[in-house]
Amino acid sequence: MAEIAKSWGEDVAKLIDKLAGKGSDLELNFKNLTLEVAGFQAKLNGAIVLNILYVSEKK
């Protein structure tokens, strides 16, 4: 499960990088998302909206 979360996080980071400087919004919706931390579980429903406004540095 940790490997899936890491891969998903890396994919989102790449997407955010591609949207940099374009003033885009990225909306992540989830339903029945189960998080487990230290043996405790929580089910979440909702959305996260990221306003991507930063400009990536030129290389």
C-alpha positions as CSV (number, residue, x, y, z in Angstrom):
1,M,0.0,0.0,0.0
2,A,2.8,2.4,0.8
3,E,4.3,1.8,-2.7
4,I,0.9,2.7,-4.3
5,A,0.7,5.9,-2.2
6,K,4.3,6.9,-3.2
7,S,3.6,6.3,-6.9
8,W,0.3,8.2,-6.8
9,G,2.1,11.1,-5.0
10,E,4.8,11.2,-7.7
11,D,2.2,11.2,-10.5
12,V,0.4,14.2,-8.9
13,A,3.7,16.0,-8.4
14,K,4.4,15.6,-12.2
15,L,1.0,16.8,-13.1
16,I,1.4,19.9,-10.9
17,D,4.7,20.6,-12.5
18,K,3.2,20.5,-16.0
19,L,0.4,22.9,-14.9
20,A,2.9,25.4,-13.3
21,G,2.6,28.9,-14.6
22,K,-0.8,28.3,-16.2
23,G,-3.0,29.4,-13.3
24,S,-4.7,26.0,-13.3
25,D,-6.9,24.3,-10.6
26,L,-6.5,20.6,-9.9
27,E,-9.5,19.1,-8.0
28,L,-9.0,15.7,-6.3
29,N,-12.3,14.0,-5.3
30,F,-12.5,11.0,-3.2
31,K,-15.3,8.8,-1.8
32,N,-14.9,6.2,0.9
33,L,-11.2,6.7,1.1
34,T,-9.9,4.6,4.0
35,L,-6.8,5.9,5.8
36,E,-5.0,3.8,8.4
37,V,-2.5,5.4,10.8
38,A,-1.1,3.6,13.8
39,G,-3.8,1.0,13.7
40,F,-6.7,3.5,13.5
41,Q,-8.9,3.7,10.4
42,A,-10.8,6.7,9.1
43,K,-13.1,6.8,6.1
44,L,-13.2,10.1,4.2
45,N,-15.4,11.7,1.6
46,G,-14.6,15.0,0.0
47,A,-12.5,17.0,-2.3
48,I,-9.2,18.9,-2.3
49,V,-8.7,21.8,-4.7
50,L,-5.2,22.9,-5.5
51,N,-4.8,26.3,-7.1
52,I,-1.5,26.0,-9.1
53,L,-0.1,29.5,-9.6
54,Y,3.6,29.1,-9.1
55,V,6.1,29.4,-12.0
56,S,8.7,26.7,-12.4
57,E,12.3,27.8,-12.7
58,K,14.0,27.8,-16.1
59,K,16.8,25.2,-16.4
